[in-house]
Amino acid sequence: MKIDVNMFDESNCSKCENIDCLTRCQWMDIDKETARKEMEKMINGEDSFVLKDCVTCFACDEYCPYNSHPFDLKTELQEKYNSYNMPPQMVEMTIGRYKPHDELRLKEIDPEKPVLNKCAFPRTNAKNMEGKLFENLQYVSGLSYFCNLLYHHVAKDSVIKERAPIILENIKKQGIKEMICFHDECYGFYTSYCKRNNIELPKDFKPIHLFEYVYGYLKDHKSEINKLNMKIAYQRSCSNRFIPEIEKFVDNICELIGVERVKRTYDRENALCCTAPFASFGKVNLGKQAQNKNIQDMVDNGAEACVFVCPMCQETMNPKIAEKGLKSFLLSDLARMALGEEIS
């Protein structure tokens, strides 16, 4: 029996000559014949070695030429078959840790102005939300506005579906019309995940990616920009695979602030993930190997720094980046530097 997945569209899979979602995977070596066989098994709701070997980098969604969202099929089946065999206690602890608050504490906000969502980790990234870019923004933060997409990495998509209506209701209660998402995953949740799952957003609600906001601010303050004259390697996040349209803002910001995004092997569609989830899957050595070749690729192509969209990616890769003599920044921090701010 074929599995019923709201998000996954199998209609074009039979037309896909190369089964790109599997044959292009950078973590599994799968030929076309095997890929087609395993894809048919998954479409029929059956178990597959693909489910266990998947490292949840989300790249297959971007590789699919028909926008059919194959990762959504995988994550549904990974939960069904408990593919990662993760300790139940650890999973339940994580689920409880990020549970939305029972009661929403409303803030006074102007609904006609954008609101920055500092997400569930406002203290962790407090220094990254300082300065001209952020000082005049009203904000919300905490678990009441946390997208929960992290459960893609522990095969618990049901948690995201369960909590999505709660988060959206909180936005509605708070009266937020425009929300600037500091985290890539939050934006992907509103613009991609909810859409794929037929989850309706509050009326007149508009999510704004941090990079769209930063680019707009920089354009409005061009006279204040001091070109950085720096070569950087950009590290995409997993969730960025759901929203590849954001790449244009990365390039536009780099151009405005005088930063060259070096051409290299592991960038854009061929990007490697930060490998943060690998330890949970027992793939520590594979993660180390991937980090080594990814960062060496940056060095070999003349990058002075590695630049991130995701703070978790940055935290994961920083030790190896420092070892190779590269600097490390969030792209929004580079924008702040170009505006004359000192970044510690």
C-alpha positions, 0 to 999 in steps of 0.5 A, a space after each residue: 500500500 502506498 504511503 499517504 504523505 501530504 507533502 510528497 508528490 509521487 506523480 513525476 517520479 516515474 518520469 525522472 530518468 536519473 532519480 536525482 534525489 538519490 543518485 545525486 546524494 553526497 552521502 550515499 553511493 546509489 546507482 540508477 537501478 538501485 535508486 529506482 528500486 528503493 524509491 518504489 519501495 518507499 513510495 509503497 510505504 516499505 522500509 529501505 536502507 535509504 532511510 537509515 543511511 540518510 543524514 537529513 541534509 535535505 538536499 534531495 528536495 533541491 535535487 528533485 527536478 519536479 519539486 516533489 519533496 522526496 525528503 518529506 517521504 523519507 522523514 515520514 517513513 523514518 518515523 514509521 520505522 524508527 530508522 535511527 534507533 535513537 534512545 527513546 529517553 533522549 528523543 522524549 527529552 528533546 521533545 519536552 525541552 522545546 515544547 511551546 509554553 502553555 500560556 502566551 505572554 503578549 507584548 506590546 507591538 505595533 502591528 504595522 511594523 515588522 517584528 524580529 523573531 529571535 526564536 528559542 535561542 535569544 541569549 545564545 545569539 544576543 550579540 549577533 542581534 545588536 547594532 544598527 541593523 537590529 536596534 530599532 526593531 521590535 521583537 518576540 522570542 521564546 518557545 512560543 514562536 519556535 518552528 520545531 523543524 529540528 525534529 526533521 533531524 530525529 525522525 519526528 515529523 509528527 511533532 512539527 505537525 502537532 505544534 505548527 498550529 500552536 505557533 501560528 495561533 500565537 502569531 495571530 494572537 500577538 497580532 504580528 503581520 510581518 515577521 523577520 526570521 533570524 533563523 533560516 529554519 523559521 523562514 523555511 517553516 512558514 514559506 515551505 513546510 506549512 505550504 507543503 502540508 496545507 497548513 494555513 498561515 494567519 491572514 495578512 501574515 508575511 514572513 521575511 528572511 533575515 537576508 531579505 531584511 539585511 539586503 533592504 537595509 543595506 540598500 537604504 544605507 549605501 552611503 554608510 557602507 565601507 567595502 570589506 574587500 574580503 574573500 569568503 566561502 559561504 556555508 549553506 544550512 540544511 533548511 536552506 535547501 527548502 528555500 533556494 531562492 534565498 541564494 540571490 540575497 546572499 549574492 546581493 549582500 556580498 556585492 553590496 558590502 564588497 565581499 567575494 563569494 569564492 567559487 568552489 566545489 562544495 557550494 550552492 547545489 553541491 554544498 555539504 551540510 555542517 554534519 551536526 546530526 552525524 553524531 546522533 546517527 553514529 556517523 562521526 567519522 563520516 562527518 569528520 571526513 566531510 568537514 575536512 574536505 569542505 573546509 579544505 575546499 574553502 582554503 584551496 580556493 582562497 577564502 579568508 573566512 567561512 560565512 554562515 546563515 545558521 548559528 548551529 552550523 557555525 558552532 559545529 564547524 568553528 573548531 575545524 575552521 579555526 584549525 585551518 586558519 579561517 575566520 568565522 562570521 554570520 553573514 549578518 555580522 559581515 553586514 554590520 562590519 560593513 556598516 562600521 561596527 566592531 564584531 567580537 
